[in-house]
Amino acid sequence: MSVIIAEELKAGVILGDNTNKEYIYMPGSEIGSETPMCIFEKDGQKEDLHLAEAVELAKRLTLKPCAHPVFGKKAY
C-alpha cells in the first residue's frame, strides 16, 4: 500500500480523473476510525472501499489530486 496515497486520503484530498469522472475520497466521518472507509465514485455511482482497497484502485487508475464537481478539492 502506498503510504503517500493513504495519507492524502486521510488528509481529505480528493483523488480523481475529471475526464473519466472517477473519484476516490475519504469522508470526514471516517477520520480517526480504526478501519476507515473511502468512497469510490464513477459516473455518479458510489461504492464503499476499505482504505487499502482505495489506495490500490487509485494506483491502478492513476488517480491524482483534483477538484470534485461537487466537493471541490477537499472531501471535508
N, C-alpha and C positions, 0 to 999 in steps of 0.2 A: 504494500500500500504506500502510495506517495504521501509523505508527511506534509509536504508543501500544499498539495491539493486539499488534504484533510483540514489543515489549519486555515486555509482560505474559506472553506465551507463553514467552519466553526466561527470565523470572524464575520460571517454574514455576506461574504462576496457571492454574487451570482455568477455561475459559470454557464456559458451557453454559446449558441451559434444562432444568430438572428436570421441567417439565410434559411436554415432548416427548421427554425422555430423549436429548438431543443434547449432546455434549461435544467440545471440542477442547482438546488439551493437548500439550505437548512433553515427551517422556520425558527424564529426566536424562542418559541416554547420548548424547543429541543436542546437549547444550550444548557450545558451542565448535567444533562441526564446521563445515566450510566451507559445506555446503549442508544445514542442519538440516531434519529431517522432523518433522511433527506427526502426531498420531493424531486422526482424527475418529471418534467413537463414536456410534452411533444404535441404540437398542434392542438393545444387546449386540453388534452388528456393528461391526467395526473396519476402518478404511481409512487407509492412509498418504497424507499430503499434504505437498508442499513448503511451506515457511513462507509464501510469498506466496499460495499457494492457500488455506491455512488462514486467513490474515488476511481474504481476500476472502469466504470462506464464513462466517466469524464475523460480518463486517459484514452480509452478506446475510440471515443468520438472526437477527441482532440478539442474539448471544450475549453474556452478561455474566459477570463473575466469580461463581462459585457453588461449591457443595460437591458433589463427585462422590460417588455412593453407596458406592464402594469406597475411593478415594484421599483423600477429604476435600477441603480447599481447595487443596492444593498437589500437583503431579504428582510431586515429588521432595523 
